[in-house]
């Protein structure tokens, strides 16, 4: 779960928001923080990461989960 997005950072520019779920990085599932860190460990500054994001949307009594990908540059 994304807890915070740094203003003007790569995640903010990709329109990520607190509360979104990080479901994967570069096609690899990230069920916990350690798995996300493991995928990012091999990245260098300037590399790109393809994030799979899941967003819960509520419309009245109905909720849906939408998933998409966004690419961000590692800082």
KOLGU-4560 file (N, C-alpha, C; in nm, 3 decimals, padded with zeros to 5 digits):
<recs>
<n_xx: 00.085 n_yy: -00.116 n_zz: 00.000 ca_xx: 00.000 ca_yy: 00.000 ca_zz: 00.000 c_xx: 00.090 c_yy: 00.123 c_zz: 00.000 mol: A seq: 1 type: UNK>
<n_xx: 00.063 n_yy: 00.216 n_zz: -00.090 ca_xx: 00.140 ca_yy: 00.340 ca_zz: -00.094 c_xx: 00.092 c_yy: 00.428 c_zz: 00.021 mol: A seq: 2 type: UNK>
<n_xx: 00.182 n_yy: 00.462 n_zz: 00.111 ca_xx: 00.147 ca_yy: 00.541 ca_zz: 00.229 c_xx: 00.161 c_yy: 00.691 c_zz: 00.203 mol: A seq: 3 type: UNK>
<n_xx: 00.260 n_yy: 00.727 n_zz: 00.121 ca_xx: 00.288 ca_yy: 00.870 ca_zz: 00.099 c_xx: 00.355 c_yy: 00.886 c_zz: -00.037 mol: A seq: 4 type: UNK>
<n_xx: 00.327 n_yy: 00.998 n_zz: -00.102 ca_xx: 00.389 ca_yy: 01.030 ca_zz: -00.230 c_xx: 00.460 c_yy: 01.163 c_zz: -00.215 mol: A seq: 5 type: UNK>
<n_xx: 00.589 n_yy: 01.165 n_zz: -00.247 ca_xx: 00.669 ca_yy: 01.287 ca_zz: -00.236 c_xx: 00.623 c_yy: 01.387 c_zz: -00.342 mol: A seq: 6 type: UNK>
<n_xx: 00.586 n_yy: 01.509 n_zz: -00.299 ca_xx: 00.545 ca_yy: 01.611 ca_zz: -00.397 c_xx: 00.656 c_yy: 01.634 c_zz: -00.501 mol: A seq: 7 type: UNK>
<n_xx: 00.618 n_yy: 01.644 n_zz: -00.625 ca_xx: 00.709 ca_yy: 01.668 ca_zz: -00.737 c_xx: 00.807 c_yy: 01.554 c_zz: -00.763 mol: A seq: 8 type: UNK>
<n_xx: 00.790 n_yy: 01.439 n_zz: -00.698 ca_xx: 00.876 ca_yy: 01.323 ca_zz: -00.722 c_xx: 00.822 c_yy: 01.241 c_zz: -00.838 mol: A seq: 9 type: UNK>
<n_xx: 00.893 n_yy: 01.134 n_zz: -00.875 ca_xx: 00.850 ca_yy: 01.051 ca_zz: -00.988 c_xx: 00.710 c_yy: 00.992 c_zz: -00.968 mol: A seq: 10 type: UNK>
<n_xx: 00.678 n_yy: 00.950 n_zz: -00.847 ca_xx: 00.545 ca_yy: 00.892 ca_zz: -00.822 c_xx: 00.435 c_yy: 00.996 c_zz: -00.838 mol: A seq: 11 type: UNK>
<n_xx: 00.460 n_yy: 01.117 n_zz: -00.790 ca_xx: 00.361 ca_yy: 01.225 ca_zz: -00.805 c_xx: 00.342 c_yy: 01.259 c_zz: -00.952 mol: A seq: 12 type: UNK>
<n_xx: 00.451 n_yy: 01.262 n_zz: -01.028 ca_xx: 00.440 ca_yy: 01.291 ca_zz: -01.171 c_xx: 00.365 c_yy: 01.180 c_zz: -01.245 mol: A seq: 13 type: UNK>
<n_xx: 00.371 n_yy: 01.058 n_zz: -01.191 ca_xx: 00.297 ca_yy: 00.946 ca_zz: -01.250 c_xx: 00.154 c_yy: 00.941 c_zz: -01.198 mol: A seq: 14 type: UNK>
<n_xx: 00.116 n_yy: 01.039 n_zz: -01.117 ca_xx: -00.019 ca_yy: 01.054 ca_zz: -01.061 c_xx: -00.055 c_yy: 00.943 c_zz: -00.963 mol: A seq: 15 type: UNK>
<n_xx: 00.046 n_yy: 00.888 n_zz: -00.894 ca_xx: 00.019 ca_yy: 00.791 ca_zz: -00.789 c_xx: -00.026 c_yy: 00.865 c_zz: -00.664 mol: A seq: 16 type: UNK>
<n_xx: -00.108 n_yy: 00.799 n_zz: -00.582 ca_xx: -00.162 ca_yy: 00.862 ca_zz: -00.462 c_xx: -00.155 c_yy: 00.764 c_zz: -00.345 mol: A seq: 17 type: UNK>
<n_xx: -00.152 n_yy: 00.821 n_zz: -00.224 ca_xx: -00.159 ca_yy: 00.739 ca_zz: -00.103 c_xx: -00.287 c_yy: 00.656 c_zz: -00.108 mol: A seq: 18 type: UNK>
<n_xx: -00.276 n_yy: 00.531 n_zz: -00.068 ca_xx: -00.390 ca_yy: 00.441 ca_zz: -00.068 c_xx: -00.392 c_yy: 00.347 c_zz: -00.187 mol: A seq: 19 type: UNK>
<n_xx: -00.315 n_yy: 00.376 n_zz: -00.291 ca_xx: -00.306 ca_yy: 00.285 ca_zz: -00.404 c_xx: -00.224 c_yy: 00.163 c_zz: -00.360 mol: A seq: 20 type: UNK>
<n_xx: -00.251 n_yy: 00.049 n_zz: -00.422 ca_xx: -00.180 ca_yy: -00.073 ca_zz: -00.389 c_xx: -00.077 c_yy: -00.103 c_zz: -00.497 mol: A seq: 21 type: UNK>
<n_xx: 00.048 n_yy: -00.122 n_zz: -00.456 ca_xx: 00.155 ca_yy: -00.161 ca_zz: -00.547 c_xx: 00.150 c_yy: -00.312 c_zz: -00.560 mol: A seq: 22 type: UNK>
<n_xx: 00.099 n_yy: -00.361 n_zz: -00.672 ca_xx: 00.077 ca_yy: -00.504 ca_zz: -00.692 c_xx: 00.197 c_yy: -00.574 c_zz: -00.757 mol: A seq: 23 type: UNK>
<n_xx: 00.284 n_yy: -00.498 n_zz: -00.824 ca_xx: 00.399 ca_yy: -00.559 ca_zz: -00.889 c_xx: 00.497 c_yy: -00.456 c_zz: -00.941 mol: A seq: 24 type: UNK>
<n_xx: 00.619 n_yy: -00.501 n_zz: -00.964 ca_xx: 00.724 ca_yy: -00.417 ca_zz: -01.023 c_xx: 00.790 c_yy: -00.499 c_zz: -01.132 mol: A seq: 25 type: UNK>
<n_xx: 00.796 n_yy: -00.442 n_zz: -01.252 ca_xx: 00.858 ca_yy: -00.508 ca_zz: -01.367 c_xx: 00.804 c_yy: -00.649 c_zz: -01.390 mol: A seq: 26 type: UNK>
<n_xx: 00.673 n_yy: -00.665 n_zz: -01.374 ca_xx: 00.608 ca_yy: -00.792 ca_zz: -01.399 c_xx: 00.620 c_yy: -00.894 c_zz: -01.287 mol: A seq: 27 type: UNK>
<n_xx: 00.688 n_yy: -00.859 n_zz: -01.179 ca_xx: 00.703 ca_yy: -00.949 ca_zz: -01.065 c_xx: 00.606 c_yy: -00.906 c_zz: -00.954 mol: A seq: 28 type: UNK>
<n_xx: 00.529 n_yy: -00.999 n_zz: -00.897 ca_xx: 00.437 ca_yy: -00.962 ca_zz: -00.791 c_xx: 00.511 c_yy: -00.909 c_zz: -00.668 mol: A seq: 29 type: UNK>
<n_xx: 00.449 n_yy: -00.817 n_zz: -00.597 ca_xx: 00.508 ca_yy: -00.761 ca_zz: -00.475 c_xx: 00.407 c_yy: -00.774 c_zz: -00.360 mol: A seq: 30 type: UNK>
<n_xx: 00.392 n_yy: -00.895 n_zz: -00.306 ca_xx: 00.293 ca_yy: -00.915 ca_zz: -00.201 c_xx: 00.331 c_yy: -00.854 c_zz: -00.067 mol: A seq: 31 type: UNK>
<n_xx: 00.457 n_yy: -00.810 n_zz: -00.052 ca_xx: 00.500 ca_yy: -00.747 ca_zz: 00.073 c_xx: 00.616 c_yy: -00.652 c_zz: 00.045 mol: A seq: 32 type: UNK>
<n_xx: 00.653 n_yy: -00.577 n_zz: 00.147 ca_xx: 00.758 ca_yy: -00.476 ca_zz: 00.133 c_xx: 00.893 c_yy: -00.538 c_zz: 00.097 mol: A seq: 33 type: UNK>
<n_xx: 00.924 n_yy: -00.653 n_zz: 00.153 ca_xx: 01.052 ca_yy: -00.718 ca_zz: 00.123 c_xx: 01.064 c_yy: -00.758 c_zz: -00.023 mol: A seq: 34 type: UNK>
<n_xx: 00.956 n_yy: -00.806 n_zz: -00.082 ca_xx: 00.962 ca_yy: -00.845 ca_zz: -00.223 c_xx: 00.977 c_yy: -00.721 c_zz: -00.311 mol: A seq: 35 type: UNK>
<n_xx: 00.912 n_yy: -00.611 n_zz: -00.275 ca_xx: 00.927 ca_yy: -00.487 ca_zz: -00.352 c_xx: 01.071 c_yy: -00.436 c_zz: -00.342 mol: A seq: 36 type: UNK>
<n_xx: 01.127 n_yy: -00.440 n_zz: -00.222 ca_xx: 01.266 ca_yy: -00.396 ca_zz: -00.202 c_xx: 01.362 c_yy: -00.484 c_zz: -00.279 mol: A seq: 37 type: UNK>
<n_xx: 01.336 n_yy: -00.613 n_zz: -00.284 ca_xx: 01.422 ca_yy: -00.706 ca_zz: -00.356 c_xx: 01.427 c_yy: -00.673 c_zz: -00.505 mol: A seq: 38 type: UNK>
<n_xx: 01.312 n_yy: -00.641 n_zz: -00.564 ca_xx: 01.309 ca_yy: -00.606 ca_zz: -00.707 c_xx: 01.382 c_yy: -00.475 c_zz: -00.731 mol: A seq: 39 type: UNK>
<n_xx: 01.366 n_yy: -00.378 n_zz: -00.641 ca_xx: 01.426 ca_yy: -00.246 ca_zz: -00.661 c_xx: 01.576 c_yy: -00.242 c_zz: -00.630 mol: A seq: 40 type: UNK>
<n_xx: 01.627 n_yy: -00.339 n_zz: -00.556 ca_xx: 01.768 ca_yy: -00.341 ca_zz: -00.518 c_xx: 01.860 c_yy: -00.340 c_zz: -00.639 mol: A seq: 41 type: UNK>
<n_xx: 01.822 n_yy: -00.407 n_zz: -00.745 ca_xx: 01.907 ca_yy: -00.414 ca_zz: -00.864 c_xx: 01.898 c_yy: -00.292 c_zz: -00.955 mol: A seq: 42 type: UNK>
<n_xx: 01.815 n_yy: -00.197 n_zz: -00.920 ca_xx: 01.799 ca_yy: -00.076 ca_zz: -01.003 c_xx: 01.902 c_yy: 00.029 c_zz: -00.966 mol: A seq: 43 type: UNK>
<n_xx: 01.944 n_yy: 00.105 n_zz: -01.066 ca_xx: 02.036 ca_yy: 00.216 ca_zz: -01.044 c_xx: 01.963 c_yy: 00.347 c_zz: -01.070 mol: A seq: 44 type: UNK>
<n_xx: 02.019 n_yy: 00.454 n_zz: -01.020 ca_xx: 01.963 ca_yy: 00.586 ca_zz: -01.044 c_xx: 01.947 c_yy: 00.608 c_zz: -01.195 mol: A seq: 45 type: UNK>
<n_xx: 01.829 n_yy: 00.652 n_zz: -01.234 ca_xx: 01.801 ca_yy: 00.676 ca_zz: -01.375 c_xx: 01.732 c_yy: 00.560 c_zz: -01.445 mol: A seq: 46 type: UNK>
<n_xx: 01.741 n_yy: 00.438 n_zz: -01.386 ca_xx: 01.669 ca_yy: 00.324 ca_zz: -01.443 c_xx: 01.518 c_yy: 00.348 c_zz: -01.432 mol: A seq: 47 type: UNK>
<n_xx: 01.443 n_yy: 00.275 n_zz: -01.510 ca_xx: 01.298 ca_yy: 00.284 ca_zz: -01.504 c_xx: 01.241 c_yy: 00.158 c_zz: -01.440 mol: A seq: 48 type: UNK>
<n_xx: 01.129 n_yy: 00.175 n_zz: -01.370 ca_xx: 01.057 ca_yy: 00.062 ca_zz: -01.311 c_xx: 00.912 c_yy: 00.069 c_zz: -01.359 mol: A seq: 49 type: UNK>
<n_xx: 00.860 n_yy: -00.043 n_zz: -01.403 ca_xx: 00.721 ca_yy: -00.053 ca_zz: -01.447 c_xx: 00.640 c_yy: -00.102 c_zz: -01.327 mol: A seq: 50 type: UNK>
<n_xx: 00.556 n_yy: -00.015 n_zz: -01.272 ca_xx: 00.477 ca_yy: -00.047 ca_zz: -01.155 c_xx: 00.337 c_yy: -00.091 c_zz: -01.195 mol: A seq: 51 type: UNK>
<n_xx: 00.290 n_yy: -00.198 n_zz: -01.136 ca_xx: 00.151 ca_yy: -00.241 ca_zz: -01.152 c_xx: 00.076 c_yy: -00.192 c_zz: -01.029 mol: A seq: 52 type: UNK>
<n_xx: -00.025 n_yy: -00.109 n_zz: -01.052 ca_xx: -00.098 ca_yy: -00.043 ca_zz: -00.944 c_xx: -00.244 c_yy: -00.089 c_zz: -00.946 mol: A seq: 53 type: UNK>
<n_xx: -00.298 n_yy: -00.115 n_zz: -00.827 ca_xx: -00.439 ca_yy: -00.147 ca_zz: -00.813 c_xx: -00.506 c_yy: -00.035 c_zz: -00.734 mol: A seq: 54 type: UNK>
<n_xx: -00.618 n_yy: 00.013 n_zz: -00.786 ca_xx: -00.691 ca_yy: 00.124 ca_zz: -00.724 c_xx: -00.833 c_yy: 00.079 c_zz: -00.696 mol: A seq: 55 type: UNK>
<n_xx: -00.879 n_yy: 00.102 n_zz: -00.574 ca_xx: -01.018 ca_yy: 00.072 ca_zz: -00.537 c_xx: -01.102 c_yy: 00.196 c_zz: -00.562 mol: A seq: 56 type: UNK>
<n_xx: -01.210 n_yy: 00.181 n_zz: -00.635 ca_xx: -01.300 ca_yy: 00.293 ca_zz: -00.662 c_xx: -01.438 c_yy: 00.260 c_zz: -00.607 mol: A seq: 57 type: UNK>
<n_xx: -01.494 n_yy: 00.354 n_zz: -00.532 ca_xx: -01.625 ca_yy: 00.337 ca_zz: -00.472 c_xx: -01.725 c_yy: 00.425 c_zz: -00.545 mol: A seq: 58 type: UNK>
<n_xx: -01.835 n_yy: 00.366 n_zz: -00.588 ca_xx: -01.944 ca_yy: 00.440 ca_zz: -00.652 c_xx: -02.073 c_yy: 00.399 c_zz: -00.584 mol: A seq: 59 type: UNK>
<n_xx: -02.116 n_yy: 00.480 n_zz: -00.490 ca_xx: -02.234 ca_yy: 00.445 ca_zz: -00.413 c_xx: -02.207 c_yy: 00.319 c_zz: -00.333 mol: A seq: 60 type: UNK>
<n_xx: -02.294 n_yy: 00.221 n_zz: -00.346 ca_xx: -02.279 ca_yy: 00.095 ca_zz: -00.273 c_xx: -02.185 c_yy: -00.002 c_zz: -00.343 mol: A seq: 61 type: UNK>
<n_xx: -02.138 n_yy: 00.032 n_zz: -00.461 ca_xx: -02.055 ca_yy: -00.059 ca_zz: -00.540 c_xx: -01.909 c_yy: -00.017 c_zz: -00.537 mol: A seq: 62 type: UNK>
<n_xx: -01.822 n_yy: -00.116 n_zz: -00.523 ca_xx: -01.679 ca_yy: -00.093 ca_zz: -00.527 c_xx: -01.619 c_yy: -00.177 c_zz: -00.638 mol: A seq: 63 type: UNK>
<n_xx: -01.517 n_yy: -00.123 n_zz: -00.702 ca_xx: -01.446 ca_yy: -00.199 ca_zz: -00.805 c_xx: -01.296 c_yy: -00.180 c_zz: -00.787 mol: A seq: 64 type: UNK>
<n_xx: -01.221 n_yy: -00.277 n_zz: -00.834 ca_xx: -01.076 ca_yy: -00.268 ca_zz: -00.834 c_xx: -01.030 c_yy: -00.253 c_zz: -00.978 mol: A seq: 65 type: UNK>
<n_xx: -00.951 n_yy: -00.151 n_zz: -01.002 ca_xx: -00.897 ca_yy: -00.127 ca_zz: -01.135 c_xx: -00.745 c_yy: -00.138 c_zz: -01.128 mol: A seq: 66 type: UNK>
<n_xx: -00.687 n_yy: -00.198 n_zz: -01.230 ca_xx: -00.543 ca_yy: -00.218 ca_zz: -01.231 c_xx: -00.483 c_yy: -00.160 c_zz: -01.358 mol: A seq: 67 type: UNK>
<n_xx: -00.364 n_yy: -00.102 n_zz: -01.343 ca_xx: -00.294 ca_yy: -00.047 ca_zz: -01.458 c_xx: -00.147 c_yy: -00.040 c_zz: -01.430 mol: A seq: 68 type: UNK>
<n_xx: -00.070 n_yy: -00.001 n_zz: -01.530 ca_xx: 00.075 ca_yy: 00.010 ca_zz: -01.518 c_xx: 00.119 c_yy: 00.153 c_zz: -01.539 mol: A seq: 69 type: UNK>
<n_xx: 00.227 n_yy: 00.188 n_zz: -01.470 ca_xx: 00.287 ca_yy: 00.319 ca_zz: -01.486 c_xx: 00.438 c_yy: 00.301 c_zz: -01.476 mol: A seq: 70 type: UNK>
<n_xx: 00.511 n_yy: 00.377 n_zz: -01.554 ca_xx: 00.657 ca_yy: 00.369 ca_zz: -01.553 c_xx: 00.713 c_yy: 00.490 c_zz: -01.478 mol: A seq: 71 type: UNK>
<n_xx: 00.805 n_yy: 00.465 n_zz: -01.386 ca_xx: 00.869 ca_yy: 00.574 ca_zz: -01.311 c_xx: 01.021 c_yy: 00.558 c_zz: -01.320 mol: A seq: 72 type: UNK>
<n_xx: 01.091 n_yy: 00.671 n_zz: -01.308 ca_xx: 01.237 ca_yy: 00.671 ca_zz: -01.310 c_xx: 01.288 c_yy: 00.665 c_zz: -01.166 mol: A seq: 73 type: UNK>
<n_xx: 01.385 n_yy: 00.580 n_zz: -01.142 ca_xx: 01.444 ca_yy: 00.563 ca_zz: -01.009 c_xx: 01.533 c_yy: 00.684 c_zz: -00.978 mol: A seq: 74 type: UNK>
<n_xx: 01.518 n_yy: 00.735 n_zz: -00.854 ca_xx: 01.605 ca_yy: 00.846 ca_zz: -00.810 c_xx: 01.704 c_yy: 00.799 c_zz: -00.708 mol: A seq: 75 type: UNK>
</recs>
